[in-house]
Amino acid sequence: MALEYVLYASADVATEEILAFMANAVGGEIVGTFVRRDALEVTAYRDDPGDEAPIGGMLGFTHRVTATYRLSSRATDEARDEATRAMIRSVLSFFTRYPSDGVLLHDDSRIILQPLNGPVVIDSDWEDWTEVPGMSHVVAGLDRRSLPQPLR
């Protein structure tokens, strides 16, 4: 079973643009409707009006785009760690390129990071910040705090 993370954001971006952005951000290639890179697959799209996830309303933002990250459970630990770093770098790059409200969730319930009134804040309780080699460099300078977990 793959590990799954989902980015929900209020950015006003078309599907083609977010898919191209994600391919560039993770260093992958577009294969049909998703991006593939080693142990990582990303499906990114603009949600149709009426198909928005309820998470936006629950957290106080208008949900417009979704990016689902799947990390292969069959990959080596090193490949999965690199996929995790690529995912976090791409989410941080997304919020830099498209300043907006949003959230990155693990298993649709655990908040991993979230822009709070502008800057991205990372949940200090997520183990991968310290367990994945090189991750501390990826998130250096970001505010870390225990984020509320209203979905758990």
C-alpha positions as CSV (number, residue, x, y, z in Angstrom):
1,M,0.0,0.0,0.0
2,A,1.3,3.4,-0.9
3,L,1.7,6.3,1.5
4,E,-0.7,9.1,0.4
5,Y,-0.6,12.8,1.0
6,V,-3.0,15.4,-0.4
7,L,-2.5,19.1,-1.0
8,Y,-5.6,21.2,-1.0
9,A,-5.3,24.8,-1.9
10,S,-7.3,27.9,-2.9
11,A,-4.9,28.9,-5.7
12,D,-6.6,29.9,-9.0
13,V,-4.6,27.5,-11.3
14,A,-5.7,25.5,-14.3
15,T,-5.1,21.7,-14.4
16,E,-2.5,21.9,-17.2
17,E,-0.6,24.6,-15.3
18,I,-0.5,22.8,-12.0
19,L,0.4,19.5,-13.6
20,A,3.3,21.1,-15.4
21,F,4.3,22.9,-12.3
22,M,4.4,19.6,-10.3
23,A,6.4,17.8,-13.0
24,N,9.0,20.5,-12.8
25,A,8.9,20.8,-9.0
26,V,9.4,17.1,-8.3
27,G,11.7,16.5,-11.3
28,G,9.3,14.0,-12.9
29,E,7.6,13.5,-16.2
30,I,4.0,13.9,-17.1
31,V,2.4,10.5,-18.0
32,G,-1.2,11.0,-19.1
33,T,-2.9,12.7,-16.2
34,F,-0.2,12.3,-13.5
35,V,3.5,13.0,-12.9
36,R,5.9,10.1,-12.2
37,R,9.3,10.2,-10.6
38,D,10.9,7.1,-9.2
39,A,9.0,6.2,-6.0
40,L,6.6,9.2,-6.3
41,E,3.4,9.8,-8.4
42,V,1.5,13.0,-8.3
43,T,-2.0,13.6,-9.6
44,A,-2.7,17.4,-9.8
45,Y,-5.8,19.1,-11.0
46,R,-8.2,22.0,-10.6
47,D,-11.5,20.8,-9.1
48,D,-14.7,21.5,-11.0
49,P,-17.1,23.8,-9.3
50,G,-19.3,21.7,-6.9
51,D,-16.6,19.0,-6.6
52,E,-14.6,20.8,-4.0
53,A,-13.5,18.9,-0.9
54,P,-15.1,19.9,2.4
55,I,-11.7,20.4,4.0
56,G,-11.5,24.0,2.6
57,G,-14.7,25.0,4.4
58,M,-13.6,23.2,7.6
59,L,-10.3,25.1,7.6
60,G,-11.6,28.4,6.3
61,F,-10.4,28.5,2.7
62,T,-12.0,28.0,-0.7
63,H,-10.7,24.7,-2.2
64,R,-9.8,25.0,-5.9
65,V,-6.9,22.7,-6.6
66,T,-5.8,19.3,-5.4
67,A,-2.5,17.4,-5.7
68,T,-2.3,13.8,-4.5
69,Y,1.1,12.4,-3.8
70,R,1.6,8.6,-3.6
71,L,4.9,7.3,-2.3
72,S,5.6,3.7,-3.3
73,S,5.7,1.2,-0.5
74,R,7.8,-1.1,-2.7
75,A,10.6,1.4,-3.0
76,T,13.8,1.3,-0.9
77,D,13.9,3.4,2.2
78,E,16.3,5.8,0.4
79,A,14.0,6.2,-2.6
80,R,11.0,6.8,-0.3
81,D,13.0,9.4,1.7
82,E,13.9,11.2,-1.5
83,A,10.3,11.1,-2.7
84,T,9.2,12.6,0.7
85,R,11.8,15.4,0.4
86,A,10.7,16.0,-3.3
87,M,7.0,16.2,-2.1
88,I,7.7,18.7,0.6
89,R,9.9,20.8,-1.6
90,S,7.2,20.8,-4.3
91,V,4.5,21.9,-1.8
92,L,6.7,24.7,-0.4
93,S,7.4,25.8,-4.0
94,F,3.7,25.7,-4.8
95,F,2.9,28.1,-2.0
96,T,5.8,30.3,-3.0
97,R,4.7,30.4,-6.7
98,Y,0.9,30.5,-6.0
99,P,0.4,32.3,-2.6
100,S,-2.8,30.9,-1.3
101,D,-4.5,29.2,1.6
102,G,-4.3,25.4,1.8
103,V,-3.1,22.4,3.7
104,L,-1.0,19.2,3.2
105,L,-2.7,16.2,4.7
106,H,-1.5,12.7,5.4
107,D,-4.2,10.0,5.0
108,D,-6.8,12.8,4.7
109,S,-6.6,13.5,8.4
110,R,-3.2,14.5,9.7
111,I,-2.2,18.2,8.9
112,I,1.5,18.2,8.0
113,L,1.9,21.8,6.9
114,Q,-0.3,24.8,6.4
115,P,0.1,28.4,5.4
116,L,-1.3,30.4,8.4
117,N,-2.0,34.0,7.4
118,G,0.8,33.9,4.8
119,P,3.8,31.9,5.8
120,V,3.9,28.1,5.8
121,V,3.9,26.5,9.3
122,I,5.0,22.9,9.7
123,D,3.5,20.5,12.3
124,S,6.4,19.9,14.8
125,D,4.8,16.6,15.8
126,W,5.2,15.0,12.4
127,E,8.1,12.5,12.8
128,D,9.4,12.8,9.2
129,W,10.8,16.2,9.9
130,T,13.5,14.5,12.0
131,E,13.5,10.9,10.7
132,V,14.0,11.5,7.0
133,P,17.6,12.3,6.2
134,G,18.1,15.8,4.8
135,M,14.6,17.0,5.7
136,S,15.8,19.5,8.2
137,H,17.6,21.3,5.4
138,V,14.4,21.3,3.2
139,V,12.3,23.0,6.0
140,A,15.1,25.2,7.5
141,G,13.8,28.6,8.5
142,L,10.1,27.6,8.6
143,D,8.0,28.1,11.7
144,R,7.4,24.8,13.5
145,R,4.7,24.3,16.0
146,S,2.2,21.7,17.0
147,L,-0.7,22.3,14.6
148,P,-4.3,21.6,15.6
149,Q,-5.6,18.3,14.2
150,P,-9.3,18.9,13.8
151,L,-9.7,15.9,11.4
152,R,-8.4,13.2,13.7
